[in-house]
Amino acid sequence: MIKMRPSKLSLVSVILFVLLFSQCVLSQLRVGFYKDTCRLVEFIVKEEVVKAIIKDRGLAAALMRMHFHDCFVRGCDASILLNSSPSSTAEKDSFANNPSLRGYEVIDNAKARLEVVCKGVVSCADIIAFAARDSIEMAGGLGYDVPAGRRDGRTSLASEIIGNLPPPTFNVDQLTQMFANKGFTQEEMVTLSGGHTLGRSHCSSFSDRLYNFSGTLKQDASLDPTYAAKLKQQCPQGSTDPNVVVPMTSTPSIADAGYYIDILANRGLFTSDHTLLTSPATANQVAENAKNPIQWKVKFAAAMVKMGQLDVLTGSEGEIRANCRVINS
């Protein structure tokens, strides 16, 4: 028998404890969590998502983005849904989410129906996760099983957006570090950036690339000239019209590899999109995703499942909100 010194044995015990504890935390989220308490939950959420996207295809991008913005700030706890109070500005009213983030009424409708059939059982955080998956599938992406069991948080602060959500001006090193802070590899960062294949953007998120890139008062030279000219027509210099939005890609309602194809053609809308070409490793991943769209869809589904486990509240933590917009009294 091999004998271990007490110090080594102690270290091994600590490592085993940490591993077992981590597995225990993750295991509290599981596929089929509501099987015995609210069997129709995923059917009801999907029905509301389908109805909404049939009326407005842009909601697929909105609901996917809502899940991302929820999970990257305080974890996947539905803090993105909470309303501001007289004394505190909530995440939904921050510069990163207002007026661009929408789809709250879809979550409200699903929650209202669920409260009728299984009152006080399904969390708003899980509804967001289910809705994001259903939206991706509706847009042509791959469906995936969603581990559930999240609980809702009781705090939402706009001030926590900075440092947790990547702005459209980030370079590849900043993106890599921010995603690493959340437990993602650089490849997973490139994969999740593909979420920009869906949706539209306000001009303010990229107008600096058209008129004053890096303070030069000139256009970003890396932009495809024809694409830049089109963007300038859609977003005239000095325009502040909040109703003007521009497609993120050439196929803004379809979850495909068009995002990566556009980047390779120097038609990435944000600085944070084009920057993926500035590193050999990320540029290779962009090219690979453009060449193998099915492989990207598989990787994207896996990354979404992983993202849905960020800093979740489980067990007796947090609460199950009766109304997703306010904490329980």
N, C-alpha and C positions, 0 to 999 in steps of 0.2 A: 504494500500500500504506500502511495506517495503522500508524505506529510507536508502540510503547508505551514509556513510560519504564521503566527497570529496576525501580523500586520497584513500579510497577503490574503489571509482568510477573511479578515475584516473588509478589505477592499473589494474582494469578490462578492461578499454579502451585500455591500452597498450597491454595487453595480447591478446585481440580481434584483435588489429591491426596487431600484429606479426603473429597470426594464419592466418588471411586473406591474409597478404602479402606472407606468405609461400605457401599458397594454390594457390595464383596468379602466383607465380614463377613456381610452378610445372605444373600449368594448361597450361603454354605456350608450354610445350611438350605435344603433344596429338597424339593418334592413328589416322591415316588418315590425317596427317598434309599436305601432298602433294596431297590430293584428287582433288583439283581444279587447281593445278599448275603443277603437274608432275605425272599423274596417273600411269604411268608405272614404277615408280622408284623401287618399291620392286621387281617387276618382273625382271627388268633388272639386279639389284644387285644379285638376287638369281640365275639367269641364269649364270652370271659370276662365282659365287661361286661354283655352281654345276659343271661347265666345269672344273674348277681348281681342285676340289677335286677328280673328276673322274680320272684325270691325276696323282694326288699326294694326297693320303688320309691324309698325315700328315698335309696338309694345314688346315684341320678342327681345329686342336689344335692351329695352328699358328694364325688363324684369331680370335679365341676366346681369346687367350692370348693377342693379339693386343688390343682388346677392354679393357681388364683389365688394361694393362699397360698404355693405353691412359687415362682412367678415374681416375686412382689413382694418376696421376701426373698432376696438374693444372686443373683437371676435364675433362669431355668428350668433348674435343675441337679439336681433331685431331692433337694435338701438336706432337704426336708420329710419324707423317708422314713427318714433316718438315725436310729438309736437313740441315746439318751443313753449316755454313758460315766460311769465313777465320778468323773471329773474335770470333766465338762462336760455341761450340760443342753442337749439338742437342741431344735430348733424344734418338733417334734411334742409335746414335753412342756411347752411354754409355756402360759401362761394362755389364749392365743388359740386354741390347738389341742387342748388336753386338758381335758375329755373330748369336746369337740364334734366334732372332725374324725375321720372314719372312712373305711373303704374300703381300708385298706392291704392287706388280704388279697386284694383283686381284682388289685391290681398285682403282689403276690407270685405269684399263680396264673399270671398271664400271663407273668411273667418266668421262672418255672420251666419252662413249656412252651417258651418261646423258647430257653432255654438247651439244651434237648434237640435242637431242630432247627437252630439256628444259634448255637452257643456263643460267647459273648464278642462278639457283634455289636451287639445292640440295647440302647441305653441305657435306664435307668430313667426318665430325664427325658422321652424320647420316648414311652415307654409311658404316662406321665401325660398327655401332650398328646393322644395318640390316645384314651385312655379318657375324657377330658373331652369331646372332640368326640362320641364315641359316646354318652355319657350325655345330652348335650344333644339329640341326634337321637332317642334313645329316649324322651325326655320331650316330644317334639313340636316341638322347635326345628329349625332348618335344619342339615343336615350341611354340612361344608366340607372342602376339602383341607388337610391339615396338613403344612406344610414340616417336614422332619425332619433330623437330623444333630446333635442336641444331645449333649453329653457330660455325664457325672455329676460333680458336685463332691465334694470330700473334707472339707468343713466344714459343720457345722450348729450354730448357736448361738441359744438361746432369747433371749438378750439383744438380738439383732438384730431381733426382732419390733417393738419400740417404734420408731416413726419410719418404719416400712416398711409395716405393715398398718394400715388405718384402723379405729379402734374404733367401736362403734355410737353413741358420743356425739358424734361429729364434726359440726360445722356445715358449711354449704355452702362457705364460704371455705377451711376446713381440708381438706375433701375435694378441692376444686379444686387446691389447692397440692400435696397429696400425689400426686395423679394427674399433675399437671404435672411433678413431679420424676421421674416414670417415663416421661415423654414423651407423655402423653395430653392431649387437649384437654378442655375442660369438657364438651362434648357427648359425647365418648367416655366420660367419667366417668359421666354420666347413663345412657348406654347400658349400660355394664358393671354399674352398680348394679342394673339389671334382672335380674341373676343371682339376686337375692333373691326372684324369682318362684318359685323352687324351694326347698324345704327347710323346716326347723323350727329353732327357737331355744330355748335354755335361758332360764328366767325371769330369771336374773341379768343378761342383756344388755339388758333394758329395764324391769326392775322399778322403777327410779328414776322413770320416767315415770308410774308408777301411784301411788307413795306418797311420793316425796320429790324432785320435779322441781326441779333447780337449787337444792337445799338448802332448799326452801320448806315441806317436809313436806306438800305438796299434790300433787294429780294435775296432769299436763301439760294445760293448758286447751285445747291444740290437738287433743287426741285426741277422736275421736267418742265421746260418752258411752256409747252402747250397746256399742261395741267395747271401751271401757275396762272396763266392768262385766263383760263376758265374760272379759277377760284377768285380772281380779282373782279371778274364780272359779277359773280355771286356775292362777293363781299367787298364793296367799294371802300376805299380808304376813309377812315373816320366814321363808318357806319356803326350805329349802336342799336340797330333794330333787333330786339330780342326774338322776333319771330322768324328771322332768317336762319336756316340750318342747311348744312351741306352734307351730302352722303360721305360716310367714312371710306367707302370703297366703291367700286363700280357695281357691286351687287349687295347693297346695304340691307337687304331683307333675307339673304341666304347665308347660312352658316357653311361657307366653303373656304377654299384656300386662296380666294381672290385677294385677301389682305396681303399675303406674302408675295403673290404675283405683282401686285401694285408696288410694293416696296422695291422689288427688284427692278422695276421700271422707273424708279425715282418718283413714285406717286404716293408715297406714304404721307398722310395728311399732317400728322403731328411730328414735331422734332423727335419725340419719344418713339415714333414708328421708324422714321428714317435712320435713327441712330443704331438700329439693329444691324445695319450694313457696315458700321465703323469698326466692328470687332471681327476678326477672322472666325472665331468660334460661333458667334451669333449669326454672322452672315451665312455660314455653312448651314446652320439650322433653318434659316429663312429659305434658303435654296432647297433644302431637303423637304420642308413642309409644302413648298410650292409644287414640288415634283410628285409628292406622295400625299394627296389630300385625305385619303382614307386613314393613313397612318396618323396624320395630324388630328383627325377627328377622334381617334382612339386615345391619343395622348391628351387631348383636350378634355375628354370625358373623365379620364383618370385624375387630371389636375383639378377639375372641378370638385370631384369627390374629396380630394385632399384639402382643398380650400375650405370646403364645408365643415371641416373639423377644427378650424382655427379657434383656439381659446374658447371653446364652447362651455356653456353652463349646463350642468346635468344634475340628476338626482334631486336634492332639495335646494340647490342653488337657484337664485333668481325666482321667477314666477311664471305662471301661465296667464298672460293678459286676457282679460275679457274683451277689451277693445285694444286693437293693435297700436292705436295712436296715443294712448295714455296708460300710465302704470295703474295697477289696481290700488284702490283707496284702502 
